Amino acid sequence: MQALILAGGEGTRLRPLTLTMPKPAIQLVDRPFLRFMIDWLGHHGVDEVVIASGFGADVLRGALGDGGTGPALSYIEESEPLGTGGPLRLAADQGALQERFLVLNGDVLTDINLGELMRGHERSEAIATLALHPVDDPTAYGLVRRDGGPRERTAPPESATGQVVEFLEKPEPSEIGTNEISAGAYVMERAVIDLIPPGRMVSIEREVFPRLVGQGLYGHRLDGYWMDIGTPERYLQASWDILERRVRTDAGARLDRAGILVEEAGGVDPAATVSPPALVESDSTAEAGAAIGPRAVIARGTHLGAGAVVSGSVVLARSRIESNATVTESIIAPGVRVGAGARIGPGAVLGEGARVDAGAELGAGARLAPGELVS
């Protein structure tokens, strides 16, 4: 089975992290974010993945390579943004797509059952089948109504087909007749490509799917974990959900029963503390009195000085948190230095190579651009 991942977005809501690194390549727990989707696809029998990328395409290739032991990876590059539909046409015109394939939004972390989606597609002989996921607050999303969906009364249950009957974009409460949203995963027949004009930005959700209503477009509800990782808050929550095994991932399976992984070749002093859940990658050091966690990721080559505290936070590669500095509920990009006694967060995001001088404070929601200095 083949899958096309849409990974061409600029990740503006995750700035300043995405000013120097494309979002799909940003480390999430222990691997590039998009690797979670590739692993998930491999567990569902996908053996070939085409990645449609734009901003930072070379960096993304360097981070993911050709797939290694998982699905084989190939790439198509958008010279200009093509939306969610244009990359499908580009991939087809370059001969990269088979007669039936999966399409996935590269912003999503999930463990929903793709096997069920593919089997449902085959049973209904659909031209396209959307994975649908229930949400608690339907007013915040575009909703998908299907024949036989929750609270859908257009047909009695025994005659329900699962065909999509309507799309509702952030409806008023009085309009809501379902709590199902598109989960950003679709099975498609190649005939869908004929509806996508070449050479321009196309929204598959607004320009293509509505034209397929009544023409073989189906929806299939899949329960399980699902999160669109597009903001710093969701990035952090996804990190903790992985470490606490709320979502099934290869990364979460690496932690011990207590929820801790300290990789070999690390230098965590016996007088430092690591509270679960936490992951400390190799070549990282923590001096006596340092405290890591609960809820912490310390990436490769990072140093924590004596008495430094990192909790509810991700500190990415080659950063330095000097003695008695505190990082709370924040994201620290690669190569950042936080001076002795400085206080960061909650909710701060520091761009790559930023510097915070000793004793400085960055309060709630602070943002530092790559290379920026705060004294």
JOSULQUI-V71799 format. One record per helix or strand. SS is the DSSP state (helix for helix, strand for strand). FROM is the first residue (numbers start at 1). LEN is the number of residues. If there is no record, write none. Layout:
ss:SS from:FROM len:LEN
ss:SS from:FROM len:LEN
This chain:
ss:strand from:2 len:6
ss:helix from:12 len:3
ss:helix from:17 len:3
ss:helix from:23 len:3
ss:strand from:27 len:2
ss:strand from:31 len:2
ss:helix from:33 len:11
ss:strand from:48 len:6
ss:helix from:57 len:8
ss:strand from:72 len:6
ss:strand from:83 len:1
ss:helix from:86 len:8
ss:strand from:100 len:6
ss:strand from:108 len:3
ss:helix from:114 len:11
ss:strand from:128 len:7
ss:helix from:138 len:3
ss:strand from:142 len:5
ss:helix from:157 len:3
ss:strand from:163 len:7
ss:helix from:173 len:3
ss:strand from:180 len:10
ss:helix from:190 len:6
ss:strand from:202 len:1
ss:helix from:204 len:9
ss:strand from:217 len:5
ss:strand from:226 len:3
ss:helix from:232 len:12
ss:helix from:252 len:3
ss:strand from:260 len:3
ss:strand from:267 len:2
ss:strand from:273 len:2
ss:strand from:278 len:3
ss:strand from:285 len:2
ss:strand from:291 len:2
ss:strand from:296 len:3
ss:strand from:303 len:2
ss:strand from:309 len:3
ss:strand from:313 len:3
ss:strand from:320 len:2
ss:strand from:326 len:3
ss:strand from:331 len:2
ss:strand from:337 len:2
ss:strand from:343 len:3
ss:strand from:349 len:2
ss:strand from:355 len:2
ss:strand from:361 len:2
ss:strand from:367 len:2
ss:strand from:373 len:2
